[in-house]
C-alpha cells in the first residue's frame, strides 16, 4: 500500500509539471498573493454579471487565484489566497484536498468564495481548518454558465465561482476542500 501511495505522489508531481501547472516550490509572499488575488477577482467581476451582483451583497470574499489539482490514482489540490472584507485583505489562507480513485491528469483554476453572511465568515476561523460542504453549505457557479442570482442563491452561506481552468482533468470539486489560515 505504501508503495502505491508513493508512486501516486510521484505521478502527481510529474503530471502537474508536464502540463505546466506544477505547484510552486515555496509559499508565496503576502504581496505576491495580493497581486494575484487582484488580477483574479477583477477578471471574474469584469466577466460575470452574476459574480458582480453577488459581490454587492457579500460580507467578504476569499480568492484563490491559482489552485493546482493533479492525480494519478492518488491526487490532490493546493492553492493560496486572501480574504478581503471591504476591499481590504484581512487574512491569508490555503486550500487543500486529497483524493483516491480513478483519476489522471492535472489542471489549474481560480476559485472565489463569496461569504454571504457574518455567521459563515465567522466559521472560517472558528475551527482548525474550514471544510467546504461540512462547515458551510456552498452554492457553486461556473463563470461560463448563467447563474440565476436570486434570493435563494444569496441565502446560501457561501457562493463559489470556479473559472480559468487550464490543463486536462475531469471536473472541479468544491466540497471536501479544507481551508486553513496561513502566515505568508
C-alpha positions, 0 to 999 in steps of 0.5 A, a space after each residue: 500500500 505504501 508503495 502505491 501511495 508513493 508512486 501516486 505522489 510521484 505521478 502527481 508531481 510529474 503530471 502537474 509539471 508536464 502540463 505546466 501547472 506544477 505547484 510552486 516550490 515555496 509559499 508565496 509572499 503576502 504581496 505576491 498573493 495580493 497581486 494575484 488575488 487582484 488580477 483574479 477577482 477583477 477578471 471574474 467581476 469584469 466577466 460575470 454579471 452574476 459574480 458582480 451582483 453577488 459581490 454587492 451583497 457579500 460580507 467578504 470574499 476569499 480568492 484563490 487565484 491559482 489552485 493546482 489539482 493533479 492525480 494519478 490514482 492518488 491526487 490532490 489540490 493546493 492553492 493560496 489566497 486572501 480574504 478581503 472584507 471591504 476591499 481590504 485583505 484581512 487574512 491569508 489562507 490555503 486550500 487543500 484536498 486529497 483524493 483516491 480513485 480513478 483519476 489522471 491528469 492535472 489542471 489549474 483554476 481560480 476559485 472565489 468564495 463569496 461569504 454571504 453572511 457574518 455567521 459563515 465568515 465567522 466559521 472560517 476561523 472558528 475551527 482548525 481548518 474550514 471544510 467546504 460542504 461540512 462547515 458551510 453549505 456552498 452554492 457553486 457557479 461556473 463563470 461560463 454558465 448563467 447563474 440565476 442570482 436570486 434570493 435563494 442563491 444569496 441565502 446560501 452561506 457561501 457562493 463559489 465561482 470556479 473559472 480559468 481552468 487550464 490543463 486536462 482533468 475531469 471536473 472541479 470539486 468544491 466540497 471536501 476542500 479544507 481551508 486553513 489560515 496561513 502566515 505568508 
